[in-house]
Amino acid sequence: MARSSVMAFGAQTPRCGPGHLRPLATKGHAPHSAPMETYCVTIDDGRGPQKYDMELPSVGAAREELTRIFGDMISNGVADFWAARDWRISVSKAGMPLFVLRAAALELSGPIEA
């Protein structure tokens, strides 16, 4: 699965949105491709939950792809992540929860000196 064919997170648009989270391919895209399944992806980055549908060939592919997306979101939105302090992506299929990715930022009582 080629990563470049999946997401295009622009430097000026660190958040996921309808223009950034889209299916890898459509059903029947290639004659020998694996059948695609639709997953419901809910992203909460402190602005409230946003829901998207994404087509992927398997739960394993969904885990891989959403982990990459989550990493890109944090890398490209560091200030937003620290402001919100708790981001999560939850994934379900046909109404059944499959997995949740969660990252939390905890600031301790004071600066830590090296």
N, C-alpha and C positions, 0 to 999 in steps of 0.2 A: 504494500500500500504506500504510494508516494505521498509524502507529507505535503509537498507543494501543490498537489491537486485538491487539497482539502480546504485550507484556510488562507485567507489573505488579510492578516491583521495589519492595517496601515499604521505607520508610526504616529499619525495624528488621531487615530481611532482605536485606543487600547481596549475598549469594551466590545463585547460580543453584541451583535444585533442581527436583525434579519438579513442584512447584506453581508454579514461575516460568517454566520453559521448556516451552512446549507448542506444538503446531501452530497455524499461523495459521488454518487451516480444514481440513475433512476433504474427501476426494475427493468430487466431485459435490455440493459444498456449494451452489453456485449454478449454474443451467443454462448460463450463458455464461462461467463462470470457466475459467481455464487449468487443465489437468490438473496435479495435485500430484504431486511426487516426494518420496520419503522419503530423508532425509539422516541419517547417523549423526554426532552431534556429541559430541566428547569434550572435556570441560573439565577442565583441571588448574590449580587455583589454590593449589597448595602442600599441599593436603590429600589428594592422590592423585587419579587420574583418575576422572571421573564421566561415564557415557555416557547419552545421551538420543537419542531419535528425534525428528525434526522434519520436518514436511511443508511444502514450499515449491514454488512453480511452476518455479523454474529455479536453476541454479548462480549466476547473477547476483543473484537474490533472496536466496539463501543467503549470499553474500558481504556484501550490504548488511545483512541482518538480524543476522548474527553479528558484524559490525563494530560495530553499534549496541549489541548485548548486551555485547560486550567493553568498550566504552567505559563503559557503565552499571556494569558490575561493578567497574571500576577506580575510577570516580567515587564509588561507594557503599561501597567497601571499601579506602580509601586505606591505613589502618594495616595491614590484612591483606596488601595488595600489597607494601608495604615489608618486612613480616616474611618473606614467602615469596620475594620478589625475582625470581621468574620465573613468569609465568602464560602459559598457552597454550590455544588452542582449535583443535582439528583437526577437519576435516570430511571425510567420505568418503561415497561412494554405492556401494552394492552391493560393498563391500569395496575399492573403488579410492580411494586418497587424492586429494582435490581441492585443498585448501589448508590452511594453518596460519596462525593469527594468534598472534603472540608479543609479549609485553612484558616487559622486564627492567629492574629497578631496580639501578643501580650507584652505590654511595656512594664518593666519592673519598677521598683520604687525610685530608682535613680540611675544616673549614667554609670556604666561599668568601665573602669579604666584598665588599660592593658598593663 
